[in-house]
Amino acid sequence: MRDITLKDGRIIDLLNKNYYFVEFDAEDKRPIIFNKRRFNYQPTGSNTGLHQLASALGEIDGLVSFPVLCLLNADYEIIFQYNQYLCPKELIPILEQLKCL
């Protein structure tokens, strides 16, 4: 999605006008404070792991699959979560519909 969908001019315009967009690497090892809570990287093997924030925002039915798109409202509540590729044609109506929430 990073190389196609998120480079689409219509998507960029919608994100810039209506959202605070943050791209996050689920394997980032730095601690992050989000919504007054500390999230840390959790190793799962010698060279593997997953950040707790990625789990908190991206887990669907107990699993995290990538790519994950997660939209939050002003109260940091998840209003949309999806864990498959979305092309611009699929993402534009979602962003249009949710921009007012």
C-alpha positions as CSV (number, residue, x, y, z in Angstrom):
1,M,0.0,0.0,0.0
2,R,2.9,2.3,0.7
3,D,4.2,2.2,-2.8
4,I,0.9,2.5,-4.7
5,T,-2.2,3.5,-2.6
6,L,-0.5,6.0,-0.3
7,K,1.2,7.7,-3.2
8,D,-2.0,8.3,-5.1
9,G,-2.7,12.1,-5.3
10,R,-6.4,11.7,-4.3
11,I,-5.5,9.7,-1.2
12,I,-2.7,12.2,-0.2
13,D,-5.2,15.1,-0.6
14,L,-7.9,13.4,1.5
15,L,-5.4,12.4,4.2
16,N,-3.8,15.9,4.4
17,K,-7.2,17.7,4.5
18,N,-9.1,15.4,6.9
19,Y,-6.7,13.2,8.9
20,Y,-3.5,13.1,10.9
21,F,-1.7,10.4,9.1
22,V,1.0,8.3,10.9
23,E,2.9,5.5,9.3
24,F,4.2,3.0,11.8
25,D,6.7,0.2,11.6
26,A,5.3,-2.7,13.7
27,E,8.9,-3.9,14.3
28,D,10.1,-0.5,15.6
29,K,12.0,-1.1,18.9
30,R,11.6,2.4,20.4
31,P,9.1,2.8,23.3
32,I,6.1,5.0,22.4
33,I,3.8,6.9,24.7
34,F,0.3,7.0,23.1
35,N,-2.8,8.2,24.9
36,K,-1.0,8.3,28.2
37,R,0.2,4.7,28.0
38,R,3.6,3.3,27.2
39,F,3.9,0.7,24.5
40,N,7.1,-1.3,24.0
41,Y,8.6,-3.7,21.4
42,Q,8.0,-7.3,22.4
43,P,10.6,-9.8,21.0
44,T,9.2,-13.1,19.8
45,G,12.5,-14.7,18.7
46,S,16.1,-13.9,18.2
47,N,15.5,-11.4,15.4
48,T,11.7,-11.1,15.4
49,G,9.1,-9.2,17.4
50,L,6.1,-7.0,17.4
51,H,5.5,-3.6,19.0
52,Q,2.7,-3.5,21.5
53,L,1.2,-0.4,19.8
54,A,1.0,-2.4,16.5
55,S,-0.9,-5.1,18.4
56,A,-3.2,-2.6,20.1
57,L,-4.2,-0.9,16.9
58,G,-3.9,-3.7,14.4
59,E,-5.1,-6.8,16.0
60,I,-8.3,-8.3,14.4
61,D,-9.7,-11.5,15.8
62,G,-6.6,-12.0,17.9
63,L,-4.2,-11.7,14.9
64,V,-2.1,-9.0,13.4
65,S,-1.8,-9.3,9.6
66,F,-0.1,-6.7,7.4
67,P,-0.8,-4.2,6.0
68,V,-3.0,-2.7,8.6
69,L,-5.1,0.4,8.2
70,C,-6.5,1.8,11.4
71,L,-8.5,5.0,11.7
72,L,-9.2,6.6,15.1
73,N,-11.6,9.3,16.1
74,A,-10.7,12.3,18.2
75,D,-11.1,10.2,21.4
76,Y,-8.6,7.7,20.1
77,E,-11.2,5.0,19.5
78,I,-10.9,2.7,16.6
79,I,-13.5,3.6,14.0
80,F,-12.1,1.6,11.1
81,Q,-9.7,-1.3,11.0
82,Y,-8.6,-3.4,8.0
83,N,-5.8,-5.8,7.5
84,Q,-5.5,-6.3,3.7
85,Y,-4.3,-4.3,0.8
86,L,-6.7,-1.5,-0.3
87,C,-6.2,0.1,-3.7
88,P,-7.0,3.8,-4.1
89,K,-10.4,3.0,-5.6
90,E,-11.3,1.0,-2.5
91,L,-9.8,3.4,0.1
92,I,-11.2,6.7,-1.2
93,P,-14.8,6.0,-0.3
94,I,-13.8,4.8,3.1
95,L,-11.8,8.0,3.8
96,E,-14.7,10.1,2.4
97,Q,-17.3,8.4,4.6
98,L,-15.3,8.5,7.8
99,K,-13.8,12.0,7.6
100,C,-16.8,13.4,9.4
101,L,-16.6,11.1,12.4
